[in-house]
Amino acid sequence: MSTPRSVLASIDPQMVIEGADVKLRRSISPRVSNLYDPFLLFDHFAFNDPVEGPIQGFPTHPHRGIETVTYMLEGNVRHRDSLGNTGIIGPGDVQWMTSGRGILHEEMPRRGADGVIYGFQLWVNLPAALKMGHPRYQEVSAAQIPAVEQDGVKVRVVAGEVRGVRGPVTEIAADPVYMDVQLQAGATFAQPVPAGHTGLVYLFEGSGTLGGDAVSALRMLVLTDGDELTAQAGPDGMRFMLMAGAPFHEPIMPYGPFVMNTREEIQQALVDLRNGTFVDAGSALVNE
Ligand code: FE2
């Protein structure tokens, strides 16, 4: 007998300013309370004058102790880092970046052919044992992300499994589910989500029900515990990102782009930055 998940809390995304004057919609952000363990942050960015203003970006900045997951729907993000990696995250692509002990990178959004930029960045925590590990990237092009389609439902599986189809992102400590779920009007969707794992739904289009509870965009919905999520779309359909992951149950100490376990580790990150020992390998990021 399955235990259905329903909506425990509904979060109204707030406009915040990050990077070089980038306005974005933030649903959750790293806090000592760690309410959404292992998830730390979820940003939704779009650059459509005049609401968000002109296109800006995220000039060179460090990360330590986390994973950043960028998923683009429209437009692209040009990415460069201190390990010499460079690339474009385009529509439908995912970059799952495990910072480990440290990277320095820049992320610069650009409009697509239709003039739009639209995407998400999720931060996932790393357990204490992996926070000082080596950086790792999983770059996944749109073509490598399987889409499972049936009865008015289309699911793009980044991580986790839908009807036996596994997403390409693997070996992540939080054992995450991350998928883009699109439902046509009236369509229904049922997905196992492991009991005990934190479950979040970012509803960015349409309306419907989650576990029987009425919901409409834009909202971050925190799910109750259980082992299955059901959704049914309203008359305009609905689209959401489903996230689930195993909590680490460790204390966290967030500070800007770092999330460590203790204040001392944050201080060490700042010392390493000042001393040029933040990145363990590779060259410094060279600006054009
Ligand atoms: Fe970043």
Boltz pocket constraint, residues with backbone or C-beta under 6 A from the ligand:
constraints:
  - pocket:
      binder: B
      contacts: [[A, 58], [A, 61], [A, 62], [A, 63], [A, 68], [A, 105], [A, 107]]
      max_distance: 6.0
